[in-house]
Amino acid sequence: MEDQNLILQPKIERGYTTLELIVNNSNGIHGRPSVLIAKYCSKYSKKIYAENLDLNSREKIDCTSVLGLLSLGAKKGARVKLYVDGHDEEASKIASEIGGLMVLREDAMLEAYDKNFPR
């Protein structure tokens, strides 16, 4: 699902599994990707947060919130850091899955979404 040049390996940091990535969608994380990412994150019981490393505010947002994801202001090329609650194998898997989804181009993101959430 992910482009290896755009995503780093998960790390453990202050009770979270973290993952840094670069947004690859030509329009950034805008309306449709935000809805897809929020729904995807909602299927997990763990808390998932993100922050835009290119902004001074560096505010963590809840990834199950469409408005939160839109407020990231993550345009193409933005560096985003994901935080998944916990430091176990499940948290690492979730970070990799969500990170992989965030680096996809929109057409590939929609395809991945349709595989996970058939209509």
N, CA, C and O atoms as a GROMACS GRO file, in nm:
protein
  476
    1MET      N    1   0.082  -0.120   0.000
    1MET     CA    2   0.000   0.000   0.000
    1MET      C    3   0.086   0.126   0.000
    1MET      O    4   0.041   0.229  -0.050
    2GLU      N    5   0.205   0.121   0.053
    2GLU     CA    6   0.282   0.243   0.071
    2GLU      C    7   0.399   0.254  -0.025
    2GLU      O    8   0.450   0.152  -0.072
    3ASP      N    9   0.442   0.374  -0.053
    3ASP     CA   10   0.562   0.401  -0.131
    3ASP      C   11   0.676   0.416  -0.032
    3ASP      O   12   0.674   0.508   0.050
    4GLN      N   13   0.774   0.328  -0.036
    4GLN     CA   14   0.880   0.325   0.063
    4GLN      C   15   0.960   0.455   0.070
    4GLN      O   16   1.022   0.482   0.173
    5ASN      N   17   0.962   0.536  -0.035
    5ASN     CA   18   1.036   0.662  -0.032
    5ASN      C   19   0.961   0.770   0.046
    5ASN      O   20   1.019   0.874   0.078
    6LEU      N   21   0.836   0.748   0.076
    6LEU     CA   22   0.754   0.851   0.138
    6LEU      C   23   0.719   0.822   0.284
    6LEU      O   24   0.650   0.902   0.348
    7ILE      N   25   0.765   0.710   0.337
    7ILE     CA   26   0.725   0.670   0.471
    7ILE      C   27   0.843   0.608   0.545
    7ILE      O   28   0.922   0.534   0.486
    8LEU      N   29   0.855   0.637   0.673
    8LEU     CA   30   0.962   0.581   0.756
    8LEU      C   31   0.908   0.467   0.841
    8LEU      O   32   0.787   0.448   0.850
    9GLN      N   33   0.996   0.393   0.902
    9GLN     CA   34   0.956   0.283   0.989
    9GLN      C   35   0.897   0.338   1.120
    9GLN      O   36   0.941   0.442   1.168
   10PRO      N   37   0.797   0.269   1.177
   10PRO     CA   38   0.741   0.314   1.305
   10PRO      C   39   0.848   0.316   1.414
   10PRO      O   40   0.940   0.235   1.415
   11LYS      N   41   0.832   0.411   1.508
   11LYS     CA   42   0.922   0.425   1.623
   11LYS      C   43   0.836   0.431   1.750
   11LYS      O   44   0.716   0.458   1.743
   12ILE      N   45   0.897   0.407   1.864
   12ILE     CA   46   0.831   0.419   1.993
   12ILE      C   47   0.871   0.554   2.052
   12ILE      O   48   0.989   0.589   2.056
   13GLU      N   49   0.770   0.629   2.099
   13GLU     CA   50   0.796   0.763   2.151
   13GLU      C   51   0.690   0.800   2.256
   13GLU      O   52   0.574   0.819   2.222
   14ARG      N   53   0.731   0.810   2.383
   14ARG     CA   54   0.642   0.854   2.492
   14ARG      C   55   0.506   0.785   2.492
   14ARG      O   56   0.403   0.852   2.496
   15GLY      N   57   0.505   0.654   2.489
   15GLY     CA   58   0.379   0.580   2.497
   15GLY      C   59   0.304   0.566   2.366
   15GLY      O   60   0.196   0.507   2.361
   16TYR      N   61   0.361   0.620   2.260
   16TYR     CA   62   0.298   0.613   2.127
   16TYR      C   63   0.390   0.540   2.030
   16TYR      O   64   0.512   0.539   2.046
   17THR      N   65   0.330   0.480   1.930
   17THR     CA   66   0.403   0.435   1.813
   17THR      C   67   0.390   0.548   1.713
   17THR      O   68   0.278   0.589   1.680
   18THR      N   69   0.502   0.601   1.665
   18THR     CA   70   0.498   0.715   1.573
   18THR      C   71   0.550   0.675   1.436
   18THR      O   72   0.626   0.578   1.421
   19LEU      N   73   0.508   0.751   1.338
   19LEU     CA   74   0.549   0.726   1.201
   19LEU      C   75   0.550   0.858   1.126
   19LEU      O   76   0.451   0.932   1.130
   20GLU      N   77   0.659   0.890   1.059
   20GLU     CA   78   0.666   1.011   0.977
   20GLU      C   79   0.649   0.975   0.831
   20GLU      O   80   0.698   0.872   0.785
   21LEU      N   81   0.577   1.062   0.759
   21LEU     CA   82   0.551   1.036   0.617
   21LEU      C   83   0.544   1.166   0.541
   21LEU      O   84   0.539   1.274   0.600
   22ILE      N   85   0.543   1.154   0.409
   22ILE     CA   86   0.528   1.270   0.321
   22ILE      C   87   0.402   1.249   0.238
   22ILE      O   88   0.387   1.146   0.172
   23VAL      N   89   0.311   1.347   0.243
   23VAL     CA   90   0.184   1.338   0.170
   23VAL      C   91   0.212   1.340   0.020
   23VAL      O   92   0.287   1.425  -0.029
   24ASN      N   93   0.153   1.245  -0.052
   24ASN     CA   94   0.179   1.231  -0.195
   24ASN      C   95   0.058   1.267  -0.282
   24ASN      O   96   0.071   1.278  -0.404
   25ASN      N   97  -0.059   1.286  -0.221
   25ASN     CA   98  -0.178   1.323  -0.297
   25ASN      C   99  -0.157   1.461  -0.359
   25ASN      O  100  -0.116   1.554  -0.289
   26SER      N  101  -0.183   1.476  -0.488
   26SER     CA  102  -0.156   1.603  -0.557
   26SER      C  103  -0.228   1.722  -0.497
   26SER      O  104  -0.182   1.835  -0.509
   27ASN      N  105  -0.342   1.698  -0.431
   27ASN     CA  106  -0.416   1.805  -0.366
   27ASN      C  107  -0.400   1.804  -0.214
   27ASN      O  108  -0.470   1.877  -0.143
   28GLY      N  109  -0.311   1.723  -0.165
   28GLY     CA  110  -0.292   1.713  -0.021
   28GLY      C  111  -0.405   1.636   0.044
   28GLY      O  112  -0.482   1.567  -0.023
   29ILE      N  113  -0.416   1.649   0.176
   29ILE     CA  114  -0.524   1.582   0.248
   29ILE      C  115  -0.641   1.679   0.252
   29ILE      O  116  -0.656   1.757   0.346
   30HIS      N  117  -0.723   1.673   0.148
   30HIS     CA  118  -0.838   1.761   0.135
   30HIS      C  119  -0.964   1.682   0.171
   30HIS      O  120  -0.955   1.581   0.241
   31GLY      N  121  -1.080   1.725   0.126
   31GLY     CA  122  -1.208   1.668   0.167
   31GLY      C  123  -1.222   1.518   0.153
   31GLY      O  124  -1.244   1.449   0.253
   32ARG      N  125  -1.209   1.466   0.033
   32ARG     CA  126  -1.231   1.322   0.011
   32ARG      C  127  -1.128   1.238   0.087
   32ARG      O  128  -1.168   1.144   0.157
   33PRO      N  129  -0.999   1.266   0.076
   33PRO     CA  130  -0.904   1.186   0.154
   33PRO      C  131  -0.929   1.194   0.305
   33PRO      O  132  -0.910   1.096   0.376
   34SER      N  133  -0.972   1.311   0.353
   34SER     CA  134  -1.001   1.325   0.496
   34SER      C  135  -1.113   1.232   0.539
   34SER      O  136  -1.105   1.169   0.645
   35VAL      N  137  -1.217   1.224   0.459
   35VAL     CA  138  -1.329   1.135   0.491
   35VAL      C  139  -1.282   0.990   0.491
   35VAL      O  140  -1.315   0.914   0.582
   36LEU      N  141  -1.205   0.952   0.390
   36LEU     CA  142  -1.157   0.815   0.379
   36LEU      C  143  -1.065   0.779   0.496
   36LEU      O  144  -1.079   0.672   0.555
   37ILE      N  145  -0.972   0.868   0.529
   37ILE     CA  146  -0.877   0.841   0.638
   37ILE      C  147  -0.951   0.834   0.772
   37ILE      O  148  -0.924   0.745   0.852
   38ALA      N  149  -1.044   0.927   0.796
   38ALA     CA  150  -1.119   0.928   0.922
   38ALA      C  151  -1.200   0.799   0.939
   38ALA      O  152  -1.203   0.742   1.048
   39LYS      N  153  -1.264   0.754   0.834
   39LYS     CA  154  -1.343   0.631   0.843
   39LYS      C  155  -1.252   0.512   0.866
   39LYS      O  156  -1.283   0.423   0.946
   40TYR      N  157  -1.141   0.509   0.798
   40TYR     CA  158  -1.044   0.400   0.814
   40TYR      C  159  -0.993   0.397   0.958
   40TYR      O  160  -0.984   0.290   1.018
   41CYS      N  161  -0.959   0.514   1.014
   41CYS     CA  162  -0.908   0.521   1.151
   41CYS      C  163  -1.014   0.483   1.253
   41CYS      O  164  -0.982   0.430   1.360
   42SER      N  165  -1.140   0.508   1.221
   42SER     CA  166  -1.250   0.480   1.313
   42SER      C  167  -1.270   0.332   1.339
   42SER      O  168  -1.335   0.294   1.437
   43LYS      N  169  -1.216   0.248   1.253
   43LYS     CA  170  -1.237   0.104   1.273
   43LYS      C  171  -1.146   0.048   1.382
   43LYS      O  172  -1.162  -0.067   1.422
   44TYR      N  173  -1.050   0.128   1.430
   44TYR     CA  174  -0.957   0.083   1.533
   44TYR      C  175  -0.998   0.135   1.670
   44TYR      O  176  -1.054   0.244   1.681
   45SER      N  177  -0.971   0.056   1.774
   45SER     CA  178  -1.003   0.100   1.910
   45SER      C  179  -0.894   0.192   1.967
   45SER      O  180  -0.919   0.266   2.062
   46LYS      N  181  -0.776   0.188   1.910
   46LYS     CA  182  -0.667   0.274   1.959
   46LYS      C  183  -0.685   0.417   1.910
   46LYS      O  184  -0.740   0.440   1.802
   47LYS      N  185  -0.639   0.513   1.990
   47LYS     CA  186  -0.641   0.654   1.951
   47LYS      C  187  -0.531   0.678   1.847
   47LYS      O  188  -0.419   0.630   1.862
   48ILE      N  189  -0.566   0.753   1.742
   48ILE     CA  190  -0.471   0.784   1.636
   48ILE      C  191  -0.471   0.935   1.615
   48ILE      O  192  -0.575   0.995   1.591
   49TYR      N  193  -0.354   0.994   1.624
   49TYR     CA  194  -0.338   1.139   1.608
   49TYR      C  195  -0.239   1.167   1.495
   49TYR      O  196  -0.163   1.079   1.454
   50ALA      N  197  -0.241   1.290   1.446
   50ALA     CA  198  -0.143   1.333   1.345
   50ALA      C  199  -0.108   1.479   1.368
   50ALA      O  200  -0.186   1.554   1.427
   51GLU      N  201   0.010   1.516   1.322
   51GLU     CA  202   0.050   1.657   1.324
   51GLU      C  203   0.127   1.686   1.196
   51GLU      O  204   0.197   1.600   1.143
   52ASN      N  205   0.114   1.809   1.149
   52ASN     CA  206   0.186   1.855   1.032
   52ASN      C  207   0.318   1.912   1.080
   52ASN      O  208   0.321   2.016   1.146
   53LEU      N  209   0.428   1.846   1.048
   53LEU     CA  210   0.560   1.888   1.095
   53LEU      C  211   0.609   2.015   1.027
   53LEU      O  212   0.706   2.076   1.072
   54ASP      N  213   0.542   2.055   0.920
   54ASP     CA  214   0.584   2.176   0.849
   54ASP      C  215   0.519   2.303   0.904
   54ASP      O  216   0.551   2.413   0.858
   55LEU      N  217   0.429   2.291   1.000
   55LEU     CA  218   0.364   2.407   1.061
   55LEU      C  219   0.426   2.439   1.196
   55LEU      O  220   0.472   2.348   1.265
   56ASN      N  221   0.427   2.564   1.232
   56ASN     CA  222   0.482   2.605   1.361
   56ASN      C  223   0.398   2.557   1.478
   56ASN      O  224   0.453   2.526   1.584
   57SER      N  225   0.266   2.550   1.462
   57SER     CA  226   0.177   2.516   1.572
   57SER      C  227   0.193   2.371   1.616
   57SER      O  228   0.183   2.340   1.735
   58ARG      N  229   0.218   2.283   1.522
   58ARG     CA  230   0.238   2.140   1.549
   58ARG      C  231   0.130   2.085   1.642
   58ARG      O  232   0.161   2.011   1.735
   59GLU      N  233   0.006   2.119   1.617
   59GLU     CA  234  -0.105   2.070   1.697
   59GLU      C  235  -0.141   1.929   1.654
   59GLU      O  236  -0.156   1.902   1.534
   60LYS      N  237  -0.156   1.838   1.751
   60LYS     CA  238  -0.199   1.702   1.721
   60LYS      C  239  -0.350   1.701   1.702
   60LYS      O  240  -0.424   1.760   1.781
   61ILE      N  241  -0.395   1.634   1.597
   61ILE     CA  242  -0.539   1.624   1.572
   61ILE      C  243  -0.580   1.476   1.579
   61ILE      O  244  -0.498   1.386   1.560
   62ASP      N  245  -0.706   1.454   1.608
   62ASP     CA  246  -0.764   1.320   1.612
   62ASP      C  247  -0.792   1.276   1.469
   62ASP      O  248  -0.866   1.342   1.397
   63CYS      N  249  -0.734   1.165   1.428
   63CYS     CA  250  -0.749   1.120   1.289
   63CYS      C  251  -0.886   1.062   1.257
   63CYS      O  252  -0.913   1.029   1.141
   64THR      N  253  -0.973   1.048   1.357
   64THR     CA  254  -1.110   1.005   1.327
   64THR      C  255  -1.199   1.126   1.295
   64THR      O  256  -1.317   1.109   1.264
   65SER      N  257  -1.143   1.246   1.303
   65SER     CA  258  -1.217   1.369   1.277
   65SER      C  259  -1.185   1.424   1.138
   65SER      O  260  -1.070   1.458   1.108
   66VAL      N  261  -1.286   1.431   1.053
   66VAL     CA  262  -1.267   1.488   0.920
   66VAL      C  263  -1.220   1.632   0.931
   66VAL      O  264  -1.126   1.673   0.861
   67LEU      N  265  -1.284   1.710   1.018
   67LEU     CA  266  -1.243   1.850   1.036
   67LEU      C  267  -1.101   1.860   1.089
   67LEU      O  268  -1.025   1.949   1.049
   68GLY      N  269  -1.064   1.770   1.179
   68GLY     CA  270  -0.928   1.768   1.229
   68GLY      C  271  -0.827   1.743   1.118
   68GLY      O  272  -0.726   1.811   1.109
   69LEU      N  273  -0.856   1.645   1.034
   69LEU     CA  274  -0.767   1.613   0.923
   69LEU      C  275  -0.757   1.730   0.826
   69LEU      O  276  -0.649   1.760   0.775
   70LEU      N  277  -0.869   1.796   0.799
   70LEU     CA  278  -0.866   1.914   0.711
   70LEU      C  279  -0.782   2.026   0.773
   70LEU      O  280  -0.712   2.099   0.702
   71SER      N  281  -0.789   2.038   0.906
   71SER     CA  282  -0.716   2.145   0.974
   71SER      C  283  -0.564   2.122   0.975
   71SER      O  284  -0.488   2.212   1.008
   72LEU      N  285  -0.521   2.000   0.940
   72LEU     CA  286  -0.377   1.975   0.931
   72LEU      C  287  -0.310   2.066   0.828
   72LEU      O  288  -0.193   2.102   0.842
   73GLY      N  289  -0.386   2.103   0.724
   73GLY     CA  290  -0.328   2.184   0.618
   73GLY      C  291  -0.215   2.112   0.546
   73GLY      O  292  -0.118   2.174   0.504
   74ALA      N  293  -0.230   1.981   0.533
   74ALA     CA  294  -0.124   1.898   0.474
   74ALA      C  295  -0.137   1.895   0.322
   74ALA      O  296  -0.219   1.822   0.267
   75LYS      N  297  -0.056   1.974   0.257
   75LYS     CA  298  -0.054   1.979   0.111
   75LYS      C  299   0.044   1.874   0.060
   75LYS      O  300   0.116   1.812   0.138
   76LYS      N  301   0.048   1.854  -0.072
   76LYS     CA  302   0.143   1.758  -0.130
   76LYS      C  303   0.284   1.796  -0.086
   76LYS      O  304   0.324   1.912  -0.095
   77GLY      N  305   0.357   1.698  -0.040
   77GLY     CA  306   0.493   1.720   0.007
   77GLY      C  307   0.504   1.752   0.155
   77GLY      O  308   0.615   1.759   0.208
   78ALA      N  309   0.390   1.771   0.223
   78ALA     CA  310   0.393   1.802   0.367
   78ALA      C  311   0.445   1.681   0.444
   78ALA      O  312   0.416   1.566   0.411
   79ARG      N  313   0.522   1.711   0.548
   79ARG     CA  314   0.568   1.606   0.639
   79ARG      C  315   0.467   1.593   0.753
   79ARG      O  316   0.440   1.689   0.824
   80VAL      N  317   0.412   1.473   0.768
   80VAL     CA  318   0.311   1.446   0.870
   80VAL      C  319   0.363   1.337   0.963
   80VAL      O  320   0.427   1.241   0.920
   81LYS      N  321   0.334   1.354   1.091
   81LYS     CA  322   0.372   1.253   1.190
   81LYS      C  323   0.247   1.193   1.250
   81LYS      O  324   0.160   1.265   1.299
   82LEU      N  325   0.236   1.061   1.245
   82LEU     CA  326   0.125   0.988   1.304
   82LEU      C  327   0.163   0.940   1.443
   82LEU      O  328   0.278   0.906   1.469
   83TYR      N  329   0.065   0.938   1.533
   83TYR     CA  330   0.082   0.887   1.668
   83TYR      C  331  -0.029   0.785   1.692
   83TYR      O  332  -0.147   0.819   1.681
   84VAL      N  333   0.008   0.662   1.725
   84VAL     CA  334  -0.091   0.559   1.759
   84VAL      C  335  -0.067   0.521   1.904
   84VAL      O  336   0.045   0.490   1.943
   85ASP      N  337  -0.174   0.524   1.983
   85ASP     CA  338  -0.166   0.494   2.125
   85ASP      C  339  -0.111   0.353   2.147
   85ASP      O  340  -0.163   0.256   2.091
   86GLY      N  341  -0.006   0.343   2.228
   86GLY     CA  342   0.053   0.214   2.260
   86GLY      C  343   0.182   0.190   2.184
   86GLY      O  344   0.216   0.263   2.090
   87HIS      N  345   0.252   0.087   2.225
   87HIS     CA  346   0.379   0.055   2.160
   87HIS      C  347   0.391  -0.095   2.139
   87HIS      O  348   0.496  -0.155   2.159
   88ASP      N  349   0.279  -0.154   2.099
   88ASP     CA  350   0.278  -0.297   2.073
   88ASP      C  351   0.273  -0.324   1.923
   88ASP      O  352   0.274  -0.231   1.842
   89GLU      N  353   0.267  -0.450   1.888
   89GLU     CA  354   0.266  -0.489   1.746
   89GLU      C  355   0.143  -0.434   1.674
   89GLU      O  356   0.151  -0.394   1.558
   90GLU      N  357   0.028  -0.432   1.744
   90GLU     CA  358  -0.094  -0.380   1.684
   90GLU      C  359  -0.079  -0.231   1.649
   90GLU      O  360  -0.120  -0.188   1.541
   91ALA      N  361  -0.021  -0.153   1.741
   91ALA     CA  362  -0.002  -0.009   1.717
   91ALA      C  363   0.091   0.014   1.597
   91ALA      O  364   0.068   0.104   1.517
   92SER      N  365   0.194  -0.067   1.587
   92SER     CA  366   0.287  -0.055   1.475
   92SER      C  367   0.217  -0.089   1.342
   92SER      O  368   0.240  -0.022   1.241
   93LYS      N  369   0.133  -0.191   1.344
   93LYS     CA  370   0.058  -0.230   1.224
   93LYS      C  371  -0.038  -0.120   1.183
   93LYS      O  372  -0.050  -0.088   1.064
   94ILE      N  373  -0.108  -0.062   1.280
   94ILE     CA  374  -0.202   0.046   1.252
   94ILE      C  375  -0.128   0.167   1.194
   94ILE      O  376  -0.172   0.225   1.094
   95ALA      N  377  -0.017   0.205   1.255
   95ALA     CA  378   0.061   0.319   1.206
   95ALA      C  379   0.104   0.297   1.062
   95ALA      O  380   0.096   0.388   0.979
   96SER      N  381   0.150   0.177   1.031
   96SER     CA  382   0.194   0.146   0.895
   96SER      C  383   0.076   0.150   0.797
   96SER      O  384   0.091   0.199   0.685
   97GLU      N  385  -0.039   0.098   0.838
   97GLU     CA  386  -0.156   0.098   0.749
   97GLU      C  387  -0.206   0.239   0.722
   97GLU      O  388  -0.231   0.275   0.607
   98ILE      N  389  -0.221   0.319   0.827
   98ILE     CA  390  -0.272   0.455   0.809
   98ILE      C  391  -0.168   0.540   0.735
   98ILE      O  392  -0.203   0.617   0.646
   99GLY      N  393  -0.042   0.525   0.772
   99GLY     CA  394   0.064   0.596   0.701
   99GLY      C  395   0.066   0.560   0.554
   99GLY      O  396   0.081   0.646   0.467
  100GLY      N  397   0.052   0.430   0.526
  100GLY     CA  398   0.048   0.384   0.387
  100GLY      C  399  -0.067   0.445   0.311
  100GLY      O  400  -0.054   0.480   0.193
  101LEU      N  401  -0.182   0.459   0.377
  101LEU     CA  402  -0.298   0.520   0.313
  101LEU      C  403  -0.274   0.669   0.286
  101LEU      O  404  -0.312   0.720   0.181
  102MET      N  405  -0.210   0.738   0.381
  102MET     CA  406  -0.190   0.883   0.367
  102MET      C  407  -0.092   0.920   0.256
  102MET      O  408  -0.100   1.030   0.202
  103VAL      N  409  -0.001   0.830   0.220
  103VAL     CA  410   0.096   0.864   0.116
  103VAL      C  411   0.046   0.830  -0.024
  103VAL      O  412   0.112   0.863  -0.123
  104LEU      N  413  -0.068   0.765  -0.035
  104LEU     CA  414  -0.119   0.727  -0.167
  104LEU      C  415  -0.173   0.845  -0.246
  104LEU      O  416  -0.221   0.943  -0.188
  105ARG      N  417  -0.162   0.835  -0.377
  105ARG     CA  418  -0.232   0.930  -0.465
  105ARG      C  419  -0.381   0.905  -0.446
  105ARG      O  420  -0.420   0.797  -0.401
  106GLU      N  421  -0.465   1.001  -0.481
  106GLU     CA  422  -0.607   0.989  -0.454
  106GLU      C  423  -0.671   0.868  -0.522
  106GLU      O  424  -0.753   0.800  -0.459
  107ASP      N  425  -0.635   0.838  -0.647
  107ASP     CA  426  -0.695   0.723  -0.714
  107ASP      C  427  -0.659   0.592  -0.643
  107ASP      O  428  -0.744   0.505  -0.629
  108ALA      N  429  -0.535   0.579  -0.600
  108ALA     CA  430  -0.493   0.460  -0.527
  108ALA      C  431  -0.556   0.455  -0.389
  108ALA      O  432  -0.588   0.347  -0.338
  109MET      N  433  -0.575   0.572  -0.326
  109MET     CA  434  -0.640   0.578  -0.196
  109MET      C  435  -0.784   0.528  -0.206
  109MET      O  436  -0.830   0.451  -0.122
  110LEU      N  437  -0.855   0.572  -0.310
  110LEU     CA  438  -0.993   0.528  -0.330
  110LEU      C  439  -1.000   0.378  -0.354
  110LEU      O  440  -1.090   0.310  -0.304
  111GLU      N  441  -0.906   0.326  -0.429
  111GLU     CA  442  -0.902   0.182  -0.456
  111GLU      C  443  -0.879   0.104  -0.326
  111GLU      O  444  -0.946   0.004  -0.301
  112ALA      N  445  -0.784   0.149  -0.245
  112ALA     CA  446  -0.756   0.084  -0.117
  112ALA      C  447  -0.877   0.092  -0.025
  112ALA      O  448  -0.909  -0.004   0.045
  113TYR      N  449  -0.943   0.206  -0.025
  113TYR     CA  450  -1.062   0.225   0.058
  113TYR      C  451  -1.172   0.127   0.016
  113TYR      O  452  -1.233   0.063   0.101
  114ASP      N  453  -1.196   0.117  -0.114
  114ASP     CA  454  -1.301   0.028  -0.164
  114ASP      C  455  -1.274  -0.117  -0.129
  114ASP      O  456  -1.368  -0.194  -0.108
  115LYS      N  457  -1.148  -0.156  -0.122
  115LYS     CA  458  -1.113  -0.293  -0.082
  115LYS      C  459  -1.147  -0.319   0.063
  115LYS      O  460  -1.188  -0.430   0.099
  116ASN      N  461  -1.130  -0.216   0.147
  116ASN     CA  462  -1.154  -0.232   0.292
  116ASN      C  463  -1.298  -0.203   0.332
  116ASN      O  464  -1.345  -0.254   0.434
  117PHE      N  465  -1.368  -0.122   0.254
  117PHE     CA  466  -1.506  -0.085   0.285
  117PHE      C  467  -1.593  -0.103   0.160
  117PHE      O  468  -1.634  -0.005   0.099
  118PRO      N  469  -1.620  -0.229   0.123
  118PRO     CA  470  -1.702  -0.251   0.002
  118PRO      C  471  -1.839  -0.188   0.016
  118PRO      O  472  -1.896  -0.182   0.125
  119ARG      N  473  -1.891  -0.142  -0.097
  119ARG     CA  474  -2.024  -0.076  -0.096
  119ARG      C  475  -2.133  -0.176  -0.111
  119ARG      O  476  -2.250  -0.140  -0.112
   0.00000   0.00000   0.00000
